[in-house]
C-alpha cells in the first residue's frame, strides 16, 4: 500500500508504504512515516492499492505507535475484509538469499527492487529531529534499493513472504538498506 498522511487541511505531510497484516484491515508501517506528533486526532491516512490489486484508495486511522521499534499500526476505516500478507517463519533467513523490497520511493508508488540479504542482527544509529539519535537493534541488512518512500514497506523473501519492514538506509554509503525483522514486528 502507498501511504500518505493528510491532516484536516487536506495537504499531504508525509509519504511512505504500508503492509496489510490482518484481514480486518490492520496495516503496519514505520512510526516515522505516520508523522503522528503533529495535528494529533485530525490526521487521516490515505492508503492506495496498486493497480493490479484494484487501485482502490481507502482511509485509515492510527491505532498504535512504538517509536523505539519504529513501528506504527493503522486500521482501515471500512467493514471490508482484506487479504493479509503471508509472514515468513521467524529466524528463517539465509545470508545471500534473494530479497524483494516494495515501496513508493520518491513518490513512485508500488515500485519493486531486488537484492540479497546481506546481514542479520545489525545495530544502527539513526539521526532524528534536533540532532537526537535512536538506536535500532537486530535489523536485517540488504542491498535491495531502499529510498525515501520505501519506509514501512515489505521486505520479502523469494516466496513472497514477509521477512521485514523497510525502515532505514545508510546515508554515507550506496546500497545498504535495513529492515525490521518479522520476529520484532
C-alpha positions in Angstrom: 0.0 0.0 0.0 1.2 3.5 -0.8 0.5 5.7 2.3 0.0 9.4 2.6 -0.6 11.4 5.8 -3.3 14.1 5.4 -4.2 16.5 8.2 -7.5 18.4 8.3 -6.2 20.9 5.8 -6.0 18.1 3.2 -2.4 18.9 2.4 -0.1 15.8 2.3 2.5 16.0 5.1 4.3 12.6 4.7 4.5 9.7 2.3 5.6 6.1 2.7 4.4 2.5 2.4 2.4 0.0 4.5 1.6 -3.7 4.6 -1.8 -5.3 5.4 -1.2 -7.8 8.2 -4.7 -8.8 9.1 -8.0 -9.4 7.2 -9.7 -6.7 9.3 -7.6 -4.0 7.6 -4.7 -3.7 10.1 -1.7 -2.1 8.4 1.8 -2.0 9.7 4.2 0.8 8.7 7.0 2.8 10.3 6.4 5.3 13.1 8.4 7.9 11.2 6.0 7.6 8.2 2.9 8.4 10.1 4.2 11.7 11.4 1.9 11.3 14.4 3.2 14.2 16.6 1.5 16.9 14.5 -2.2 17.6 14.3 -3.0 14.7 16.7 -6.6 13.5 16.3 -7.1 15.2 13.0 -4.9 13.1 10.8 -6.3 10.7 8.3 -4.1 8.3 6.3 -4.8 7.7 2.7 -3.8 4.3 1.5 -3.7 3.4 -2.2 -3.6 -0.1 -3.5 -1.5 -0.9 -6.6 -3.5 -1.1 -9.9 -3.0 -4.9 -10.0 -4.9 -5.1 -6.7 -7.8 -2.9 -7.9 -6.2 0.6 -7.4 -8.6 1.4 -4.6 -7.9 4.3 -2.2 -9.1 3.9 1.4 -8.7 5.9 4.6 -7.2 4.7 7.9 -6.6 5.9 11.4 -3.7 5.4 13.7 -4.1 2.7 16.4 -0.7 2.4 18.0 2.9 3.7 17.7 6.2 2.3 19.0 8.9 4.9 18.3 11.6 2.7 19.8 11.0 0.0 17.2 9.9 2.5 14.5 6.6 0.7 14.0 3.0 2.0 13.7 -0.3 0.2 13.4 -3.1 1.6 11.3 -6.7 0.4 10.8 -8.5 0.9 7.5 -11.9 2.7 8.1 -14.3 0.2 6.5 -16.0 -3.0 7.1 -14.3 -4.8 4.2 -12.0 -7.8 4.6 -8.5 -7.6 3.1 -6.0 -10.3 2.0 -3.1 -10.1 4.5 0.5 -10.7 3.6 2.0 -14.1 4.5 4.6 -14.0 7.2 7.8 -16.0 6.8 8.9 -18.3 9.6 10.8 -16.4 12.2 14.6 -16.8 12.0 14.4 -18.5 8.6 16.9 -16.1 7.0 19.9 -17.0 4.9 22.7 -14.6 4.1 22.8 -14.3 0.3 19.2 -15.2 -0.3 17.2 -13.1 -2.8 15.0 -10.4 -1.2 12.5 -8.0 -2.7 11.7 -4.5 -1.4 8.4 -2.9 -2.3 7.6 0.7 -1.7 6.9 4.2 -3.1 10.4 5.7 -3.5 10.3 9.4 -4.1 6.5 9.2 -4.8 6.8 6.4 -7.5 4.1 4.2 -6.0 4.3 0.5 -5.9 7.9 0.1 -7.1 9.8 -3.1 -6.6 13.6 -3.6 -6.2 15.5 -6.8 -5.5 18.8 -7.7 -4.0 20.2 -10.1 -1.4 20.0 -10.4 2.3 23.4 -9.0 3.2 23.4 -9.4 7.0 21.3 -10.0 10.1 21.3 -8.7 13.7 22.7 -5.3 12.6 22.6 -2.4 15.1 22.5 1.1 13.7 22.1 4.7 15.0 19.6 6.8 13.1 19.5 10.6 13.3 16.2 12.1 14.2 14.9 15.6 14.9 17.2 18.2 16.6 20.4 16.1 16.4 19.0 13.2 18.5 19.7 9.6 17.7 17.7 6.4 18.1 19.5 3.1 18.1 17.8 0.2 16.3 18.9 -3.3 17.2 18.8 -6.6 15.3 17.9 -5.3 11.8 18.2 -7.1 8.5 20.7 -5.6 6.1 20.0 -5.7 2.3 21.4 -4.3 -0.9 17.9 -4.0 -2.4 17.4 -0.3 -3.2 15.5 1.3 -0.3 14.9 5.0 -0.7 12.7 7.7 0.8 9.2 6.4 0.4 10.1 2.8 0.8 9.8 3.2 4.6 7.1 1.0 6.1 7.0 -1.3 3.0 7.6 -5.0 2.9 10.9 -6.8 2.5 10.0 -10.2 1.1 11.8 -13.5 0.5 11.7 -15.2 -2.9 8.5 -16.9 -1.9 6.8 -13.5 -1.4 6.6 -14.0 2.4 7.2 -11.0 4.7 10.6 -11.1 6.3 10.8 -7.5 7.4 9.6 -3.9 7.3 11.9 -1.5 5.4 13.0 1.4 7.7 16.4 2.9 7.0 19.3 3.4 4.7 23.0 4.1 5.3 23.3 7.8 4.1 27.1 7.5 3.9 27.0 4.5 1.6 25.3 3.2 -1.6 23.2 0.0 -1.5 23.0 -0.5 2.3 19.4 -0.7 3.5 17.8 -2.0 6.7 14.5 -3.6 7.6 12.9 -4.5 11.0 12.8 -8.4 11.1 9.4 -10.1 11.3 10.1 -11.5 14.7 10.3 -7.9 16.0 7.2 -6.9 14.0 
